[in-house]
């Protein structure tokens, strides 16, 4: 070796200090040379694409371009296991620390596979919307499920808590363009470009209803009325809105009036929550409001200055928001059919420069517009996403931008970079996008890209947001983007609020109040500090008999914060009975206040309902499976200690 022995000794000591002894430090300072070659006889096209070595067991995992992987024992290179796991190439492989599980990733099909090679069984199988982007999404009424539709014709159901897909429906033969849940949450409706609207049962996971039109039509939007009995779908080519009865699959009506392709549909509640009406947006620069349920069938036409791309109703049905092709957001009084305001979002959504753009990102406003809208649970905020890497959150009453979210920083996507390298610009276009001939004689030319066919187009995906939706509890929102399904959640556990904070409000003073059993003073101070561990210690120390008194004396400004904290504790706290007592006494003591300000407390109450319902289902399964054991224990306890001692003495 060219390195001195002193440096080799120093490198070995450093390796031992970092990783410990016995991890190959004795090999430092030695020459490496090729010892043996091994040929994989897996076919002509079976090129090695990835490999991973597990040093403890001396096992080598090799992935091939044909979707096959092999497990080999070193140093003899004996084949231990081989399996075909995918129709595409295996791009990456990894081995668990114990060596029992093998993980594989297939980028072409969007697959993630975990295989236990000793038991020869799958531990995990996940696949996204491959070969296509996510076109649409919808939250279930309880917020526990997210449904997505993609360009691959698949409808997938995801769990927001785990991030895994647990059901995939493949009945559609063309891209899924829109998806919506039935209000009772036991079914999901999807519209597709194959000319069908399908209803899927979320109990048996099957397609129980297929709705079609008299003439072939490509459906791009779907909506369900609040009763869950009427399904409406809009078409691009026939310019009609089809109305079906979901139970009988009978076509009830075909609404005509739009002069251009229909882009969106939405149902809104009537005055006082009685009845409902349908709004439809079209490329003819109008939004039409249909009252097809009543005999009058009155129609209101809302004129816009550009093509309408999406519409959304507020939760109370009083406000209608619409997004147009010129980047504007219009706000309408849904019941009076009058415009109440507008938001110019062109400057907000502007960002990112395309490789084909000849202007700077600051001036590249062409094509930048919002394509999806959604109101928050309380109707105070409006979120919008479109042909940009930004998703904007607006305040409805003030008509102002609250925050901009960046969907991706992946520079391989078009439209992510704010500035481009002007040195890469040539007369023929961007140097990175120029396809060089294989036999090019230019020594300064970049290496040629491998082409399968000369007629094959090389495209680059652009960052965009196809759909945005708020969760029913308002604690999170999801976006269907080029990067996949993205979920943003609100986490205010570490937020510090100095309101009503005094010098005496410290963690030590809270601990002192708990020690002296002054619970009515300890709980408000802990809520003021807003530290989860301090709040948890304060409410858990309150005896059950004193919960009604402490709940009644709680200051109203802290009621919302305590309900939010209890909603987060439902999923993980073992003190379920005490938590339910707290919720009950808080609602008993402050029920009128909560009822009068339902828009403020709707989000924490939804979170509590969601968590309590989940715990009820989990505990119900455990109790049902142990019903006879619990009955036996209760019977033995009712006998009394004397009877039990007598039976034991007889035994």
N, C-alpha and C positions, 0 to 999 in steps of 0.2 A: 504493500500500500504506500501511496504517496504521503499520507498523513503521518505525523510523528507519533510515537508511542505515548507521549505525554498528552497530546490532544485526544487520542483514542481513549485513554484512561479517564480523562475529564468527561468525554461524551458518554461513556458507560456509567459513570457515577451520576450524571445528570438524568440518564434514562431510568436508573434504579430509583432515584428520588421522585421522579414523576409517576412512574407506573409500577414500581416495586420490582423485586428480583424475580427471575424466571420468565421474563417476557422478551427474550431474544437479545438481551444486551450483550451477550457474548459474541454475537455476529457482527457487532459494530467494529469497523476497521478491517474486515475481511473482504476479499474479492468475491464478486458474484459471477458465476459462469453458468452457461446453459448445460444442464445435466441430461435431459431426456425430452423427446418430442412424443406427443400422443395425438392420434388422429381420431376425430369423432366421425363415425360412420352412421350419420343420421340423414343421409340423402344429399343430393347435389345442391339444393337451395338452403340447407341447414347451416347457415353461417352463425358463428358464435356472436351473440349480441351483448351478453353480460355474464359476469362471473363473480362469485363471492366465496371467501374462504372462512371456515370456522376453525380457528387454530387449535382450540382445546380438544376437539374430536377429530381433527384432521379430515374434515369433510369439505368437499368442494362442490358448490352449486353452480351449474352452467345453464344459461338460457340461450335459446336458438331463435332464429328468425321465423321458423315455421310454427312457433307457439309451443314447442316442446322444451322441457327442462330435464336435466339429468343430475343425479347426485352420485358423486364419486368419492372413493376412499383413497387417501394418499398415504404413503408415496407410491403404492403399487398401481394406483389409478384403476381400481376395480369399480365397475358400475354397480351401485347399490340400488338405485331406484330411478325410474324414468316415467314421465307422464306428459300427455298432451293436455294443456290447460286452457288454450286460447286459439282462436282462429287468426290472430295477429301475432306480431313479433313480441317476444318478451324483452322489454327495454331495461328493466332493473330487477335485481334480486337482493335479498337480505336474509340473514339467519338470526334467529332469536339467540339471546345469550346462552340459554341451555342447550341449543341445538335441536330442539324438538320441532319447532315451527319454521317453515320457509315462507317468505313473503315475496310476491312477484307483482310487478306493475307493467301494464300494457297500455302505452299511451295512445296507440291507434284506436283502440276500442274503449278507452277510458276505464279499464278494469283494475281492481285491486283484489288480489287473491292471497289468502293465508292457508297453507297446506301443512297438515301434520303427517309427516312421511311415515312414521312408525305405525300409526293407526290407519293410514291411508284414507283420511277424511278431511273435508274442508272445515276450517275454523271460521273463516270469513270470506264472503264473496260480495263484492260491491262493483257496480258499473254505472257510470253516468250516461248522459245523452251523447253517444259517440257520433262522429261525423257531422255533427250539427250543434247549433247553439240552443240554449233554453229560450223558448219563445214566450212562455206565459207561466204564471204561478198563482196560487190562491191559498189562503189560510183557511183551515177548518173553523167552524164557529167557536170551538173551545180553544183553538190555538195550538193543539197538540200535534197536528199533522199539517204538512205543506204538500200540496200537489203541484207538479210541474209537467209541462208539455214541451216537447222538443221537436226539432226538425227531422228526427229519426222515426217519427210516428209513435213514440212511446209516451205513456202517461205513467209517471212515477210518484209514489207517496214516500215522503221523507219525515223523519222524526227530528224536530228542531233541537231536542235535548241531546241526542247522540250524534246527529249529523249523518245517519245512515239511511239508505233507502231500504224499505222493508217489503214493498210490493211494486211490481211492474206490470202494466197492462199493455199488450201489444196488438190489440184488435184493429187499430187504425192502420191504414196502408199509405198514408201521406202525412206530412207534417201537422202536428197538433197546434192550432192557432190560438185557442182560448180555453180556459178551464175555470170552473166555478163550483162551489159547494152548495148543496141544498141547505136551506136554513136549519133544518133539524140535525144536520151533520152526518147522516147515515148514508149519504150517497154523494157522488161527485159527477159533474156533467162536463164533457169535453167536446169541443167543436174542431173539425179537421178539414183540410183541403180535399179530402177524399169524398166529400159530399155527405158525410154522416155526422150526426150529433149523438153521442153515446152516453148512457148513464151506467155508472158502476156502483155496485153494492159494496159498502165498506164493512159489512159484517161477514159475508161469504166470499168477498173479493171476486166478483164475477160481473160480466156485462149483462144486465138484466133488461135493458131497453135500448133500441136503436131507432133514432128519428131521422127520416129522410124527407126530401122535398119531391113534389111531382115531377119536376124536371131537374137534371143534374145541376148542382150549384156548389161552389166552393165557399164554405163557411169560415169567416174570419173572426167572429165574435159571438158570444153566447151570454145570456142572462137568465136568471131564475127569479120569479116573483117572491115576495115575502112568505106566501103560503106554501111554497114548494110544489105547486101543482101546474104552473104555467112555465114553459120553457120557450124562450125566443132566441133566434139566431139570425145574424145578418150575413148577406152574401156580397161577394165582390162583383160577380158577373151578372147576376139577374137583377140586382139593385132592389131586392125585396127583403122584407123582414118576415120570417116564418114563425108562426105561433103554434105550439103543440100542447096537448095535454100529456103530462108526464106519465100518468098511470095507464092511460089507454093507448098512447103513442098516436093519437088521432090529430091530424092537421086541422087546427081550428080556423086559421085565417092567414092571409099573406098580405102584409101592409105595404102599400106602394106610395110613392111620393118623392123619394129621393131621385135625383138626376145624375148621380155619380156613385161609385162604389161606397158601400157602407163600411165604416171603420170601427165603430164602437157602439155598445149598448149598455144601459144601466137602468135599474129600477129605483124609484124614489117613493117615499111614503107620502100619503096625502095629508091634508090639513088635519091636525089633531091626531095623527097616526092612523086615521081611518082611510082605507082604500090605498091604492097605489097607481102610479103612472109610469110609463116607459119613455125614456129619452134615447134618441139615436143620433149619432154623429156621422157625417158623410164628407166626401171630398168635394161636394157641391157647395161648401162653405156655409152649411146650415146645420142646426141642431133642431130636430123635430121632437116635440113632446106629444105622446099618444095616450089618450085615455080610452083604450079599447075595452076596458072592463065594463064601463057604463054604456048605456044605449046612445048617448050623445056622440061618442067617438070624436070629441073635439081635438083639434090639432093646433099647437102653438109652434111657430117657426121662429127660431132665434138666428138672426143673421150674423155672420162673422166676416172678417176681412181676408181670411185664407182658409185652406182646407182644414177641416176638423179632424184631429188624430185620436183624441181620447177625451172622455168625459167621466165625471165622478160626482156622486151625491154625497152631501154631508150625512152623518148618522141620523139626524132628525129630519132629513129630507127637505130642509128649507133652502139650502144653497146648492147650486149646480156649478161646478168648475169645468172648464173646457180648455184644451190645449190645441193650438193651431200651428200650421206649418211655418209661420213667420216668427215663431218663438214666443208668442203672447199667451198669457193665461187669463181667461175671462171668468169673472164671477157673476152669477145670475141669481136673482130671486126666483126660485123654482115655481112658486105658487102664483106670482104676479107676472112672470115672463119678462122681467126687466133686468137690465144689466146694472149691477151695483158697484162694480169696480173691475180693475184689470191690473195685471202684473207683467212688466216687460222683462222677460227672462232671457233675452238673447245675450246680454252681457254676462249673466250668471252662468249659463251653460257653456259659454265660449271657453275653449281650452283644448290644448293638444293640436299638434300640427301633423297633417298627413304627408306622406312621402311624395304624393302626387300634387300637393298644393304648391302654387307658385307665389303665395303671399305668406306673410307671417301669421303666427297663431293668433295674434291680437286682432288681425283684420279678417281672419277666415271665418266669417259668420255664416257663409252659405251652407245650408244643410243642417245647421245646428238648431234643433228644436226638441221640445218635450214630446215623448210618445206614450207616456204612461203617467197617470195621476192617482192619488189616493189620499183620503182624509184620515186624520188620526181618530182614535176612539172617542175623544171628546169634541171633535170637529174644530178645534182651535188651530190646528196646523195642517198644512198641505205639503205632501212630498211629491216630487216630480223627477223623472229621469227620461233620457232620450239618447240622441246620437252624440254622446260625449262621455268622457270619463268621469264627469261630475254628476252627482245626484243632489238636488237642491231641496232644502226644507224651508217653507215659508210660513209666516204668521198670517192667518186669514184676516183678522180684524185690522191689523196695521199695514197689510200688503207689503211686507218687508222680508228680506232674506235673513233667516236665522243662522243657517249653517250650510256649508258645502262639503259633501263626502266624496272622497276619491275612491273609485271602484278598483283601480289597479295601478301598479307601478311597473308592470311587465313591459319592458322596452321592446320586446319582440312583436307587440301588437301595434298596429297602425293607429296614430292619434293619441298616443300616450306622452310622447316627448313634446315639450313646449318649444324646444329649439332643435334645429337640425344642423348637421355639419355641412356648411356651404362648400367645403372642399370636395365633398362627394358629388356635387352637382356637375353634370356634363350636358352637352347638347343633346345626347340621346336619353337623358333622364338621370335618375339617381344611380350612382355607381354600384350600390348594393343590389339593385334590382335588375341590372343588365345581365342577360344570359350570355356567357361566353362560349364560343365553340370549343369542342374538345381538342381540335387540332389547331388552335390558335397559336401563332408564332410570336405573339407579343409577350416578352418576358415579364413585363410589369403588370400584366393582366392577372386578376385574382383567379384562384383555382376554379375550374369548371364545376358546375353542379351536376350530380348524376341525374339524368333524365330517363324515365321509363319509355316515353313516347315523345316524338318531336312535336306532336300536336297538343301535348299536355300543357295546360295553363298553370303558371305558378302564381298563386294569389297569396295575399297576406291578410289575416284577420284584423278587423278594426275593432277597437274598444267601443262598446255601446251598451245601453241598458234597454232591454226590451220590455220589462215590466217591473213595477215596484208595488208592494203591498204592505200595509201596517198590520200587525197582529191584533186580534180582538182586544187584548188587554192593554195595548198601547205601549208595552215595554220593549218591543223590538219591531224591526221591519226587515223585509227581505227584498232582494233585487235579483232578477234574472238577467245576467250579463254574459259577455263573451267568455269570461273566466268561469262561468258556471253559476250555481246558486249561492248567493252571498247573504248572510244573516248578520245584521247589526243589532246588538242588544244594549239596553240602557242599564248601566251599572253605577248606581249612586251610593254604594255602601261607604265609599271613602270620601264622600263630599262633606265639606265642613261648612256649617252655617253659623256665623257669629251673631245671629239675631238673639237678643236678650241674654247675651253672654256677659257674665260678670267675672270679676277676678276670683271669686270664691268657687266658680264652676270649674272644677278640675276632677280628674279621675280619682284622686285621693279623697276629695269631698264626697264623691258618689259612694266610694267604698265605706266611708265613715257613716253616711246616711243609711246604708244597708246594714251596717253593724249595729246601729242604734234602732233599727227597725222603723225608720222614717221613710217608708216606701213611697208615700205621696210626694216626697221631695226628691228622692233618688231617681225615680223614673223620668220626670221632666228634665233633670240635669243630664242624664245619660242620652236622652233624645236630642238635647241641645248640642252635646259633643259629637253626636252622630258617629260613634265608633261601634261597629257591630258587636265586638266582644263585651263592651261596657253595657250596651243595651240588653244583650243576652243575659248578663249577670243580674241586671236590675229586675227584669220581668220574671226570671225564673226563681228569684228569692222571695217573691210575694206569696204568702200562704193562700191557699184556695179560699178561705173564709174572708180574706181581706180584698180579694180581687174586685168585688162590686164597688167597694168604697174607693179604691185607688182608681178604678176605671171612671167613676163618676167625677172624681176631682181632677182628672187629666185636663190640662188646658187645651182648648180647641185647636190652636195652631199646631199642636203636636199630634193630633189625631190622625191626619193623613200619613204622617211619617211612621207612626206606630203600626198602622194597618199595612203599609207597604213592607215593613220589616217582618211582621207576622206572616204575610204572604210568601216572603222568601224563606221563612223558617219552616213552613209546612212540609216542604219536600225532604228536609234533612233532620228536623228536630225529633228526638225520641219522646219528648213530653207532649204528646198529641192531645191528651185530655186537658192539660193545663192550657194549651194554646186555644182549644175550642172554648174553654171557659172564658178566656180573655176576649175572644171575638164576640161571644154571646153578650157579655156584660158591656162591652164597648158599644155594640149596636143598641142594647137596651137603654143605656144611659144617654147616648147621643143620636138616637134614631131620627128624631125630627130634623136635627141639623144635617145629617147625612142625606135625608130625603130631599130637603130643599136645595142641596148643592150636589145633586147626583153627578153632574158633569165633572166635579172635582174628585169625587170618590169612586167613580166608575172603574178606573184602572186598578186600584188596589183591591176592590171588591171582586173584580174578575179574576185577579191573580189568586185571591183566597179561594174562590169557588173552584178554580182549576186544580189547585193543590189539594184541597180537601176531597174533591171527587176522585182524584188519583189515589190518595191514601185509602179512601173508602173501598175502591175496587181492589186494591192490593190486599187489604186486611180481610175483605169479604172472601177472597179466594182462599186465604190461609184458614179462616174460621170454618168455611164450608168443608175443606179437606180434613179438618180436625174436629168435626162436630161431635162425634161419639166420644172422643177423648175428653173434650171439654165437659160434656154431660156427665161423664163418669167422675171427673174431678169435682164438679159441683155437688153431685150426690154424696160423695165421700165427705166433703166439707160440711154438708148439712146434717150428717149423722152426729157430729159432735165428737170431742176428744174421748169421752167415756166409752161410747160405742166402738170407736176405733180400737181403744186399748183392750176392750173385751174380746173383739174379734182376733186381735193379735195373740191374746192369752189362750184362746181356744185353738188357734193354729199351732 
